[in-house]
Each structure stands twice: as C-alpha cells, then as structure tokens.
Amino acid sequence: MQTTRIAMEDASFPYRLGTDCAEDVVARLAALEASSYLVVADTTVAELYGAALTAHIDKEAGPSHLLTHEVGEVHKTLATVSALAEQALGRGADRRSVVVALGGGVTGNIAGLMASLLFRGIRLVHVPTTVVAMLDSVLSLKQAVNTTFGKNLAGTFYQPVEVLADTAALRTLPPREIRSGMGEVVKNALAIRPAMLDRLAGALRPDTRYDDETMRWIIAESLAAKADVTSGDKHERRSGLVLEYGHTAGHAIEHASRGAVAHGAGVAVGMTLAAEVSRRLGHADAGLVALHRELVAAAGVEPAVPDHVDTALVKNWLAYDNKRGYLDSPPGHTPMVLLSAPGEVLHTGTMPLVPVPLALLEEVVDESAARGGAGGGAAEPAAARTGPVPDGPEAAVPATPGPVPAGPATAPLPSGPAPTAPAAAGPVP
C-alpha cells in the first residue's frame, strides 16, 4: 500500500492506499496489537465485507466483533452511537480496543464519535469503502452526527491512528455513489487546486467508468488538496473552511430531498449556486458560472436544484447552516465560501467566508430549481439499487429541521447599505 502522511498542526496519521490489498489491511490492524477489534459497519457493508474482515482479523490479529447499524443518514444520530457503544461494552471493549470504521461517511462519523467517547477515547482506524469517504470524510478530524436541526451539529474532533483504503471496495458502488464522490473532487479542483482542472475535465465520466489508475490519481490529488488547507488548521475553522465550498446550499438540498440527492451531488449543485451568488455580488463573471456547470455535468450530475426537491424546505435549511457564528453577519445573512475565479477564495478579513443575503441565495435557489424543472433533470436520480451498496451520506434524512421559525430564511433584508466586499480576495494561504 502507498503511504501518505496526513499532517494537520500537531495531528498526524498515515493514509495507506492500495488496490486488492485486504491482506495488507489486516496486517496493519494486527500491528496495533489491540485487545479486541470493534468493526462498525452498516448492515449492507457488513454483508459485503464485514463478516469476512472480522473472520480474517480473528485469525490473524485477535478477537474481533462486528457491530452493525441500519443503512442511511437518518441513522447518523446520538442514539445510534449510544446503542453501538453499549454493544461494544457488552462484548468486553476496554481501553486497548480499536474501533474499525468500515464503510462510508455515515459509518465513519458514527464509529469515529463512538471511539472518541468510549473510555474518553480509544484508537480509531478508518477503512473507507466509498469515494466520498476515501477522499473527503476520513481526512477530517470532525466526528459528528445529525440532530433534528441539521447535519453534523453534535460531535467532536478526533484523530484516527491510520486510514486503510482499498479501491477494490469501490467496484461494488452504484453510479450515484461514484458521482457523489466526484462532486467533492470537482470542489477540490475549483476551490483549492485549479492546476488539476485540465486533467480532471478530461477524466470525468458521466457513466462513472473510472479505471484504478485514474481513481488513485483522483484520491491522491484530493489528499493534497486537503493538506493545502488543513496543515495549519486541524479543526477546519480558518483556512480549512474552504472545504465547505458548495456545502451551504448542498447540505440544504441533501436534507430537503429526504435522501434522493446524494451528499456529493448536493455539494456539486451547491457550488453552481455559490458561483451564481458570487456573480450576482460582483465578485465573479459568467465564465466561472459556466465552468462550474460544465464540470458538474461532466461528473454526471445535473447542475440545477432537482425538480423533485421542495425549495421551501431547502430555504428553511439554509438558515441552519453549520458555519453560522464564524462571521459577525448582519441579520438576514449567512456566511458562505465564494470564489472570484478557480482557486481564488474570497475573504472577509482573514476568514474565507462572505456574508450573503439569504434573500439573494433563496432567489438563486428558486431560479436553479426552475431551470432543473424545465430540463426535467435531477441532481442525481434515486435509481433502484441493483447491487449491494455500502453506506454513504446520501441516505434518508429528516426533511424538516426541528421547529423551523418563519424567520431568518425568509425575512426581508435589513435597510441600509449592502455588505461590503471582502477586504481581501485570493487563494487561501
């Protein structure tokens, strides 16, 4: 397996990447000399890989236990974490146990949060099985679950001891999961590493038929992109916020769709909305908007809010974005990551965020939805799953956030001058 050292301030861990390397994965786990291995997977991944991996660990490394949770984002909750922790303790988990997160982003967050809480922290290893997990979620120290008010609002920061990624697991993914991952890849290229745009534009496949070499290049570039903005910001509260590009509207679309729109597809559409917002505010030109739509379409995602998504729900969710509080935004505004050009991130002071009028963002959402309806397309069709599907962040989520006030998402803008343009615009240092 090829090893890349992931370093974020004082946090550091190896990311090992290979293809058809199950033996190497188990050997790395055995080297940890754990008292037991707690393999966490959703019920689908447990059937695909979990039972075999657990048996292999039992034989080569030590006692292992397969702990399962139901498939889907709707189960990424504190209740699921608590239930799994009780199972782990019931099977004799102790301070020398290792949690093995086997699956996609949902399982990674559930298992990561559980590892951070058991005995106030035991060792965690990620074994990702989806594109989004391999190139995005396992590279973050954020371990979080959802509440009725939004995605990833309850959690901790916790470091894995290593990541073990075998691209062979991607062969069981349906096209929608691959497209979801490519949405995050397009984000990395547009916001952080524009030098990869030319090759990426030629490599993207709407039919999702990627060879192993291309997939390894995509993952390697994504590792580098993440390092570019998190090496000095392990908690992703400064330069690392650039990784939130497309996520303000993307999370809202994902939530409002009740799982019909995959996470990365939501982010992809969210980026096209962010580009249009930047153009409306005078920071970007029409060429940037066109580039966003072309790349998103090349990844196999319709670059518009799907016609099956309730835009009223999308606009309600916008008011609960998890970047609230990073800026002292005026009433009726939400902080967003915006670009003026590929790799050129707009800043307010030192923060890579811009306060955006919610009324403007809502208008852009409505116009995008009208375009999607006219085209008859969907951000990512929720096609019938014809094969086993490892978990991912696309599964069903609550459609309505807690008690939603009729307030900030639809309130008129305050009187007075529009917010000033960011003091500095340029790539994130």
For each residue, the residues with C-beta under 8 A, 3 or more apart:
1: 16 17 18 21 24 28 164
2: 16 17 18 216
3: 14 15 16 17
4: 14 15 17 220 223
5: 12 13 14 15
6: 12 13 14 15 139 163 223 226 227
7: 11 12 227 231
8: 11 12 141 230 231 232 233 234
9: 231 232 233 234
10: 234
11: 7 8 141 159 234
12: 5 6 7 8
13: 5 6 159 160 161 162 163
14: 3 4 5 6 162 163
15: 3 4 5 6 138 139 162 163 165 223
16: 1 2 3 24 28 162 163 164 165
17: 1 2 3 4 134 165 167 216 219 220
18: 1 2 21 24 165 166 167
19: 166 167 168 212 216
20: 166 168
21: 1 18 24 25 166 168
22: 25 26 53 56 166 168
23: 26 27
24: 1 16 18 21 27 28 164
25: 21 22 28 29 53 127 164 166
26: 22 23 29 30 53 56 57 60 61
27: 23 24 30 31 60
28: 1 16 24 25 31 32 125 162 164
29: 25 26 32 34 37 57 61 98 100 125 164
30: 26 27 33 57 60 61 62
31: 27 28
32: 28 29 61 98 123 125 161
33: 30 62
34: 29 37 61 62 96 97 98 123
35: 62 63 94 96 97
36: 62 63 64 65 91 92 93 94 96 97 98
37: 29 34 54 57 61 62 63 64 65 97 98 100
38: 64 65 67 88 91 93 97 98 99 100
39: 50 53 54 57 64 65 66 67 100 102
40: 67 68 69 84 99 100 101 102 103 107 110 111 114
41: 45 46 49 50 66 67 68 69 102 103 107 391
42: 45 46 68 69 70 71 72 75 103 106 107 390 391
43: 46 47 68 69 70 71
44: 47 48 71 388 389 390 391
45: 41 42 48 49 50 102 103 104 107 129 390 391
46: 41 42 43 49 50 51 66 68
47: 43 44 50 51 388
48: 44 45 129 172 388 390
49: 41 45 46 52 53 102 129 169 390
50: 39 41 45 46 47 53 54 66 68 102
51: 46 47 54 55 66
52: 49 55 56
53: 22 25 26 39 49 50 56 57 64 100 102 127
54: 37 39 50 51 57 58 64 65 66
55: 51 52 58 59
56: 22 26 52 53 59 60
57: 26 29 30 37 39 53 54 60 61 62 64 100
58: 54 55 61 62 63 64
59: 55 56
60: 26 27 30 56 57
61: 26 29 30 32 34 37 57 58 64
62: 30 33 34 35 36 37 57 58
63: 35 36 37 58 92
64: 36 37 38 39 53 54 57 58 61 100
65: 36 37 38 39 54 87 88 91
66: 39 41 46 50 51 54
67: 38 39 40 41 84 87 88
68: 40 41 42 43 46 50
69: 40 41 42 43 75 80 83 84 107 110
70: 42 43 75 80
71: 42 43 44 75 389 391 395
72: 42 75 76 106 259 391 395 396 397
73: 76 106 146 151 254 259 393 394 395 396 397
74: 77 259 395 396 397 398
75: 42 69 70 71 72 80 106 110 395
76: 72 73 80 106 109 110 145 146 393
77: 74 80 81 145 146 147
78: 81 82 145 147 154
79: 82 83
80: 69 70 75 76 77 83 84 110 145
81: 77 78 84 85 110 113 114 117 145
82: 78 79 85 86
83: 69 79 80 86 87
84: 40 67 69 80 81 87 88 110 111 114
85: 81 82 88 89 114 117 118
86: 82 83 89 90
87: 65 67 83 84 90 91
88: 38 65 67 84 85 91 93 97 99 114 118
89: 85 86 92 93 118
90: 86 87
91: 36 38 65 87 88
92: 36 63 89
93: 36 38 88 89 97 118 122
94: 35 36 97 119
95: 119 122
96: 34 35 36 122
97: 34 35 36 37 38 88 93 94 118 122 123
98: 29 32 34 36 37 38 122 123 124 125 161
99: 38 40 88 111 112 114 115 118 122 123 124 125
100: 29 37 38 39 40 53 57 64 111 125 127
101: 40 107 108 110 111 112 115 124 125 126 127 128 138 160
102: 39 40 41 45 49 50 53 107 127 129
103: 40 41 42 45 106 107 108 127 128 129 130 133 390 391
104: 45 107 108 128 129 130 132 133 137 177 390 391 392 393
105: 108 109 130 132 133 136 137 263 391 392 393
106: 42 72 73 75 76 103 109 110 391 392 393 395
107: 40 41 42 45 69 101 102 103 104 110 111 391
108: 101 103 104 105 111 112 126 128 133 137 138 143
109: 76 105 106 112 113 137 142 143 144 145 152 155
110: 40 69 75 76 80 81 84 101 106 107 113 114 145
111: 40 84 99 100 101 107 108 114 115 124
112: 99 101 108 109 115 116 124 126 143 158 160
113: 81 109 110 116 117 143 144 145 155 156 158
114: 40 81 84 85 88 99 110 111 117 118
115: 99 101 111 112 118 121 122 123 124 143 158
116: 112 113 121 124 143 156 158
117: 81 85 113 114 120 121 156
118: 85 88 89 93 97 99 114 115 121 122
119: 94 95 122
120: 117
121: 115 116 117 118 158
122: 93 95 96 97 98 99 115 118 119
123: 32 34 97 98 99 115 161
124: 98 99 101 111 112 115 116 158 159 160 161
125: 28 29 32 98 99 100 101 160 161 162 163 164
126: 101 108 112 133 138 160 162 163 164
127: 25 53 100 101 102 103 163 164 165 166
128: 101 103 104 108 133 134 137 138 163 165 169
129: 45 48 49 102 103 104 133 169 170 172 390
130: 103 104 105 133 134 169 170 173 177 180 181 390 391 392
131: 134 135 170 173 177 178 180 181 182 184 215 264
132: 104 105 135 136 137 177 180 181 184 263 264 392 393
133: 103 104 105 108 126 128 129 130 136 137 138 392
134: 17 128 130 131 138 165 167 170 181 219
135: 131 132 139 181 184 185 188 218 219 222 223
136: 105 132 133 139 140 181 184 222 226 243
137: 104 105 108 109 128 132 133 140 393
138: 15 101 108 126 128 133 134 160 163 165
139: 6 15 135 136 163 222 223 226 230
140: 136 137 226 230 236 243
141: 8 11 157 158 159 234 235 236
142: 109 152 155 157 236
143: 108 109 112 113 115 116 155 156 157 158
144: 109 113 152 153 154 155 156
145: 76 77 78 80 81 109 110 113 152 154 155
146: 73 76 77 150 151 152 153 154 397 398
147: 77 78 150 153 154 402
148: 398 401 402
149: 153 320 401 402
150: 146 147 153 251 255 317 320 321 322 401
151: 73 146 251 254 255 322 397
152: 109 142 144 145 146 155 322
153: 144 146 147 149 150 322
154: 78 144 145 146 147
155: 109 113 142 143 144 145 152
156: 113 116 117 143 144
157: 141 142 143 234 235
158: 112 113 115 116 121 124 141 143
159: 11 13 124 141
160: 13 101 112 124 125 126 138 163
161: 13 32 98 123 124 125
162: 13 14 15 16 28 125 126
163: 6 13 14 15 16 125 126 127 128 138 139 160
164: 1 16 24 25 28 29 125 126 127
165: 15 16 17 18 127 128 134 138 219
166: 18 19 20 21 22 25 127 169
167: 17 18 19 134 170 212 215 216 219
168: 19 20 21 22 171
169: 49 128 129 130 166 172 173 390
170: 129 130 131 134 167 173 178 215
171: 168
172: 48 129 169 387 388 389 390
173: 130 131 169 170 177 178 389 390
174: 177 178 383 385 386 387 389
175: 178 179 207 208 300 383
176: 179 180 262 265 380 381 382 383 394
177: 104 130 131 132 173 174 180 181 262 389 390 392 394
178: 131 170 173 174 175 181 182 208 210 300
179: 175 176 182 183 206 208 262 264 265 299 300 301 380
180: 130 131 132 176 177 183 184 262 263 264 265 380 392 393 394
181: 130 131 132 134 135 136 177 178 184 185 264
182: 131 178 179 185 186 204 208 218 264 268 299 300 301
183: 179 180 186 187 246 262 263 264 265 266 267 268 271 296 299 301
184: 131 132 135 136 180 181 187 188 222 264 267
185: 135 181 182 188 189 200 218 221 222 299
186: 182 183 189 190 200 204 268 271 295 296 299
187: 183 184 190 191 243 245 246 267 268 271
188: 135 184 185 191 192 193 196 221 222 225 226
189: 185 186 192 193 194 196 197 200 221 225 295 342
190: 186 187 194 197 245 271 291 292 295 339 342 343
191: 187 188 242 243 245 337 339 342 343 345
192: 188 189 225 228 229 242 243 343 428
193: 188 189 196 221 224 225 228 343
194: 189 190 197 342 343
195:
196: 188 189 193 199 200 221
197: 189 190 194 200 201 295 342
198: 201 202
199: 196 202 203 217
200: 185 186 189 196 197 203 204 218 221 295
201: 197 198 204 294 295 298
202: 198 199
203: 199 200 210 214 217 218
204: 182 186 200 201 295 298 299 300
205: 208 209 210 298 300
206: 179 297 298 299 300
207: 175 300
208: 175 178 179 182 205 300
209: 205
210: 178 203 205 214 215 218
211: 214 215
212: 19 167 215 216
213: 216 217
214: 203 210 211 217 218
215: 131 167 170 210 211 212 218 219
216: 2 17 19 167 212 213 219 220
217: 199 203 213 214 220 221
218: 135 182 185 200 203 210 214 215 221 222
219: 17 134 135 165 167 215 216 222 223
220: 4 17 216 217 223 224
221: 185 188 189 193 196 200 217 218 224 225
222: 135 136 139 184 185 188 218 219 225 226
223: 4 6 15 135 139 219 220 226 227
224: 193 220 221 227 228
225: 188 189 192 193 221 222 228 229
226: 6 136 139 140 188 222 223 229 230 243
227: 6 7 223 224 230 231
228: 192 193 224 225 231 428
229: 192 225 226 233 239 240 242 243 428
230: 8 139 140 226 227 233 234 236 239 240 243
231: 7 8 9 227 228
232: 8 9 238 239
233: 8 9 229 230 236 237 238 239 240
234: 8 9 10 11 141 157 230 240
235: 141 157 240
236: 140 141 142 230 233 240 241 243 244
237: 233 240 241 326
238: 232 233 241 350 351 352
239: 229 230 232 233 242 352 428 429
240: 229 230 233 234 235 236 237 243
241: 236 237 238 244 323 326 337 351 352 353
242: 191 192 229 239 245 337 345 352 428
243: 136 140 187 191 192 226 229 230 236 240
244: 236 241 247 248 323 337
245: 187 190 191 242 267 271 274 337 339 345
246: 183 187 249 250 267 268 269 270 271 273 274 337
247: 244 250 251 267 270 321 337
248: 244 251 252 270 274 318 321 323 334 335 336 337 361
249: 246 252 253 266 269 270 273 274 314 318 361 365
250: 246 247 253 254 263 266 267 268 269 270 271
251: 150 151 247 248 254 255 266 270 317 321 322
252: 248 249 255 256 266 270 313 314 315 316 317 318 321
253: 249 250 256 257 261 266 269 270 305 306 309 314 379
254: 73 151 250 251 257 261 262 263 266 393 394 397
255: 150 151 251 252 313 317 397 398 399 401
256: 252 253 309 310 311 313 314 316 317 399
257: 253 254 260 261 266 306 308 309 379
258: 396 397 399
259: 72 73 74 382 394 395 396 397
260: 257 306 308 309 378 380 382
261: 253 254 257 265 266 269 306 309 378 379 380 382 394
262: 176 177 179 180 183 254 265 266 380 392 393 394
263: 105 132 180 183 250 254 266 267 392 393 394
264: 131 132 179 180 181 182 183 184 267 268 393
265: 176 179 180 183 261 262 268 269 301 379 380 394
266: 183 249 250 251 252 253 254 257 261 262 263 269 270 379
267: 183 184 187 245 246 247 250 263 264 270 271
268: 182 183 186 187 246 250 264 265 271 272 296 299 301 303 379
269: 246 249 250 253 261 265 266 272 273 296 301 302 303 304 305 306 368 379
270: 246 247 248 249 250 251 252 253 266 267 273 274
271: 183 186 187 190 245 246 250 267 268 274 275 292 296
272: 268 269 275 276 289 292 293 296 303 304 368
273: 246 249 269 270 276 277 305 361 364 365 368
274: 245 246 248 249 270 271 277 278 336 337 338 339
275: 271 272 278 279 284 288 289 291 292 339
276: 272 273 279 280 289 364 367 368
277: 273 274 280 281 336 338 356 360 361 364
278: 274 275 281 283 284 288 338 339 340 346
279: 275 276 282 283 284 285 286 288 289
280: 276 277 360 364
281: 277 278 338 354 356 360 421
282: 279 421
283: 278 279 338 339 340 346 354 421 425
284: 275 278 279 288 289 338 339 340 341
285: 279 288 289
286: 279 289 290
287: 290 291
288: 275 278 279 284 285 291 292 339 340 341 342
289: 272 275 276 279 284 285 286 292 293
290: 286 287 293 294
291: 190 275 287 288 294 295 342
292: 190 271 272 275 288 289 295 296 303
293: 272 289 290 296 297 303
294: 201 290 291 297 298
295: 186 189 190 197 200 201 204 291 292 298 299
296: 183 186 268 269 271 272 292 293 299 301 302 303
297: 206 293 294 300 301 302 303
298: 201 204 205 206 294 295
299: 179 182 183 185 186 204 206 268 295 296
300: 175 178 179 182 204 205 206 207 208 297 380
301: 179 182 183 265 268 269 296 297 379 380
302: 269 296 297 306 372 375 377 378 379 380
303: 268 269 272 292 293 296 297
304: 269 272 368 369 371 372 375 377 379
305: 253 269 273 309 311 314 365 368 369 372 379
306: 253 257 260 261 269 302 309 369 372 377 378 379 380
307: 369 372 373 376 377 378
308: 257 260 378
309: 253 256 257 260 261 305 306 313 314 369 379
310: 256 313 314 399
311: 256 305 314 315 365 366 369
312: 315 316
313: 252 255 256 309 310 316 317 399 400
314: 249 252 253 256 305 309 310 311 317 318 365
315: 252 311 312 318 319 358 362 365 409 410
316: 252 256 312 313 319 320 400 401 404 409
317: 150 251 252 255 256 313 314 320 321 401
318: 248 249 252 314 315 321 334 358 361 362 365 409
319: 315 316 334 358 404 407 408 409
320: 149 150 316 317 324 401
321: 150 247 248 251 252 317 318 324 334 335
322: 150 151 152 153 251
323: 241 244 248 326 334 335 336 353
324: 320 321 329 334 335
325:
326: 237 241 323 335 351 353
327: 335 348 351 353 355
328:
329: 324 333 334 335 355
330: 333 355 414 419
331: 408 411 414
332: 357 358 359 408 411 412 413 414
333: 329 330 355 356 357 358 419
334: 248 318 319 321 323 324 329 355 356 358 361
335: 248 321 323 324 326 327 329 351 353 354 355 356
336: 248 274 277 323 353 354 356 361
337: 191 241 242 244 245 246 247 248 274 345 346 352 353 354
338: 274 277 278 281 283 284 345 346 354 356
339: 190 191 245 274 275 278 283 284 288 342 343 344 345 346
340: 278 283 284 288 344 346 425
341: 284 288 344
342: 189 190 191 194 197 288 291 339
343: 190 191 192 193 194 339 427
344: 339 340 341 425 426 427
345: 191 242 245 337 338 339 352 425 426 427 428
346: 278 283 337 338 339 340 352 354 421 422 425
347: 350 351 352 353 354 422 423 424 425 426
348: 327 351 353 354 355 422 423
349: 422 423 424
350: 238 347
351: 238 241 326 327 335 347 348
352: 238 239 241 242 337 345 346 347 428
353: 241 323 326 327 335 336 337 347 348
354: 281 283 335 336 337 338 346 347 348 419 422
355: 327 329 330 333 334 335 348 419
356: 277 281 333 334 335 336 338 360 361
357: 332 333 360 361 413 418 419
358: 315 318 319 332 333 334 361 362 408 409 410 411
359: 332 362 363 412 413
360: 277 280 281 356 357 363 364
361: 248 249 273 277 318 334 336 356 357 358 364 365
362: 315 318 358 359 365 366 409 410
363: 359 360 366 367
364: 273 276 277 280 360 361 367 368
365: 249 273 305 311 314 315 318 361 362 368 369
366: 311 362 363 369 370
367: 276 363 364 370 371
368: 269 272 273 276 304 305 364 365 371 372
369: 304 305 306 307 309 311 365 366 372 373
370: 366 367 373 374
371: 304 367 368 374 375
372: 302 304 305 306 307 368 369 375 377 378 379
373: 307 369 370 376
374: 370 371
375: 302 304 371 372
376: 307 373
377: 302 304 306 307 372
378: 260 261 302 306 307 308 372 381 382
379: 253 257 261 265 266 268 269 301 302 304 305 306 309 372
380: 176 179 180 260 261 262 265 300 301 302 306 394
381: 176 378
382: 176 259 260 261 378
383: 174 175 176
384:
385: 174 389
386: 174
387: 172 174
388: 44 47 48 172
389: 44 71 172 173 174 177 385 392
390: 42 44 45 48 49 103 104 129 130 169 172 173 177
391: 41 42 44 45 71 72 103 104 105 106 107 130 395
392: 104 105 106 130 132 133 177 180 262 263 389 395
393: 73 76 104 105 106 132 137 180 254 262 263 264
394: 73 176 177 180 254 259 261 262 263 265 380
395: 71 72 73 74 75 106 259 391 392
396: 72 73 74 258 259
397: 72 73 74 146 151 254 255 258 259
398: 74 146 148 255 401
399: 255 256 258 310 313
400: 313 316 404
401: 148 149 150 255 316 317 320 398 404
402: 147 148 149
403:
404: 316 319 400 401 409
405: 408
406: 410
407: 319 410 411
408: 319 331 332 358 405 411
409: 315 316 318 319 358 362 404
410: 315 358 362 406 407
411: 331 332 358 407 408
412: 332 359
413: 332 357 359
414: 330 331 332
415:
416:
417: 420
418: 357
419: 330 333 354 355 357
420: 417
421: 281 282 283 346 425
422: 346 347 348 349 354 425
423: 347 348 349
424: 347 349
425: 283 340 344 345 346 347 421 422
426: 344 345 347
427: 343 344 345
428: 192 228 229 239 242 345 352
429: 239
